[in-house]
Amino acid sequence: MTPLETHLRSVNVEKIAVVAAHSARFSELCAQENALFERAKANKPETPILGIELGLFTKLHVESIASLEAYTDQIHAMQSSFEHELGKEQAQIFRLPALNDLIMITHVWLYIQGCLGMDYSLANDHAEQTSLVVTKFNPQDVDELRVTFTKSYYLGVRYFEANKPPATGWKRWFEKWFN
């Protein structure tokens, strides 16, 4: 297990259903990106590990979306060819690995955002953006898919809340007063 995967598992990333269901692909993804992760850690030793992982998965997300959007026409032509030659039912057997990777990357990325206690509206916007791209290739409801993605964010928030240091002094008084 690579250091990247080890750390992600230490923050309970396997609670994400997609990661649990596709554990082998998650391990492969971590192995592919571990060298960049290690380089980032060496270049920014003062940055918390989750911050480095946020940057890494932001990069992966941007690249995945750009790749799929750049080849949308070719992917649709390939899917049509499969449906024409094999029939709609048999054509569904073929999967688009880049799309599956985007889905996994987005779930992990949103989970990390939750672990860092980042703003929900930003995570929701990212979930919607990814949902719009995914639905170009799979006939799904955009809002249902967005909700699925934001569940990973909320799993991360639970981790954040469980590991947040307790408030002291005035801050605790204000939290009690306003909550």
C-alpha positions in Angstrom: 0.0 0.0 0.0 1.4 3.4 -1.0 1.7 6.3 1.5 -1.1 8.1 -0.4 -3.5 5.2 0.0 -2.4 4.6 3.6 -3.2 8.1 4.6 -6.5 8.2 2.7 -7.5 4.9 4.4 -6.4 6.4 7.8 -9.1 9.1 7.3 -11.7 6.4 6.6 -12.0 7.0 2.8 -13.3 3.4 2.4 -16.6 4.5 3.9 -17.3 5.9 0.5 -19.4 3.2 -1.3 -17.6 3.7 -4.6 -14.2 3.2 -3.0 -15.3 0.2 -1.0 -16.9 -1.4 -4.2 -13.9 -0.7 -6.4 -11.0 -1.1 -3.9 -8.6 -2.5 -6.4 -9.1 0.4 -8.8 -8.7 2.8 -5.9 -5.4 1.2 -5.0 -4.3 1.5 -8.6 -5.2 5.2 -8.7 -3.3 5.8 -5.5 -0.2 3.9 -6.9 -0.4 6.0 -10.1 -0.5 9.3 -8.2 1.8 8.4 -5.3 5.0 9.9 -6.9 3.3 13.3 -7.3 1.9 13.1 -3.8 5.4 12.4 -2.4 6.9 15.2 -4.4 4.3 17.6 -3.2 4.9 16.5 0.4 8.7 17.1 0.0 8.1 20.5 -1.6 5.6 21.7 1.0 6.5 20.0 4.3 4.5 22.6 6.3 1.3 21.8 4.4 -1.0 19.3 6.2 -1.4 16.0 4.4 -5.1 16.5 3.7 -4.2 19.8 2.1 -1.8 18.1 -0.2 -4.4 15.4 -1.0 -6.9 18.2 -1.7 -4.6 19.7 -4.2 -3.8 16.4 -5.8 -7.5 15.4 -6.2 -8.4 18.9 -7.5 -5.8 18.3 -10.2 -7.1 14.9 -11.0 -10.7 16.1 -11.1 -9.9 19.0 -13.5 -7.9 16.7 -15.8 -10.6 14.0 -15.8 -13.4 16.4 -16.7 -11.3 18.1 -19.4 -10.4 14.7 -20.9 -14.0 13.5 -21.1 -15.3 16.8 -22.4 -12.5 16.9 -25.1 -13.6 13.5 -26.4 -17.3 13.7 -26.0 -18.1 13.4 -29.7 -15.7 10.4 -30.2 -17.1 8.6 -27.1 -20.7 9.1 -28.3 -19.7 7.8 -31.8 -18.2 4.8 -30.2 -21.2 4.1 -28.1 -23.5 4.5 -31.1 -21.4 2.0 -33.0 -21.6 -0.5 -30.2 -25.3 -0.1 -30.0 -25.7 -0.4 -33.8 -23.5 -3.5 -34.1 -24.4 -5.3 -30.8 -27.8 -3.9 -29.8 -28.5 -1.6 -26.9 -28.5 -4.3 -24.2 -25.2 -5.9 -25.2 -23.6 -2.4 -25.8 -24.2 -1.6 -22.1 -21.6 -4.2 -21.2 -18.9 -1.9 -22.3 -17.8 0.6 -19.6 -15.9 3.8 -20.0 -13.0 3.6 -17.5 -12.4 7.4 -17.7 -15.9 8.0 -16.6 -15.6 5.5 -13.7 -12.4 7.2 -12.6 -14.0 10.6 -12.7 -16.8 9.3 -10.4 -14.3 7.8 -8.0 -12.0 10.9 -8.0 -15.0 13.2 -7.4 -16.2 11.1 -4.4 -12.8 11.2 -2.8 -12.2 14.8 -3.6 -15.5 15.8 -2.0 -14.8 13.6 0.9 -11.5 15.4 1.5 -13.3 18.7 1.3 -15.6 17.5 4.0 -12.7 16.3 6.1 -11.2 19.8 5.9 -14.5 21.4 6.9 -14.8 23.3 3.7 -17.9 25.2 2.6 -20.8 23.0 1.4 -21.9 25.3 -1.4 -18.5 24.9 -3.1 -18.7 21.1 -2.7 -22.3 21.2 -4.0 -21.2 23.2 -7.1 -18.5 20.7 -7.8 -20.9 17.8 -7.4 -23.3 19.4 -9.8 -20.5 20.1 -12.4 -19.4 16.5 -12.3 -23.0 15.3 -12.5 -23.6 17.3 -15.7 -20.5 15.7 -17.3 -21.5 12.2 -16.2 -25.0 12.5 -17.5 -23.7 13.2 -21.0 -22.6 9.6 -21.0 -25.0 7.8 -18.7 -28.7 8.5 -18.7 -29.2 9.5 -15.0 -30.9 12.3 -13.2 -28.5 15.1 -12.5 -29.9 15.9 -9.1 -29.9 12.3 -7.9 -26.3 12.0 -9.0 -25.3 15.3 -7.3 -26.9 14.1 -4.1 -24.9 10.9 -4.3 -21.7 12.9 -4.7 -22.6 15.2 -1.8 -23.1 12.2 0.5 -19.3 11.7 0.3 -18.8 15.3 1.3 -21.0 14.7 4.4 -19.1 11.6 5.3 -16.0 13.8 5.3 -17.8 16.4 7.5 -18.5 13.6 10.0 -14.8 12.8 10.1 -14.0 16.5 10.5 -16.5 16.9 13.4 -15.2 13.8 15.1 -11.6 15.0 14.9 -12.1 18.7 15.5 -10.2 20.0 18.6 -12.5 21.1 21.3 -13.2 24.9 21.5 -11.8 26.8 24.5 -12.7 29.9 26.4 -14.6 32.6 24.5 -15.0 30.5 21.4 -16.8 27.8 23.4 -19.1 30.4 25.0 -20.0 31.8 21.6 -20.7 28.4 20.1 -23.0 27.5 23.0 -24.7 30.8 22.8 -25.3 30.8 19.0 -25.9 27.0 18.6 
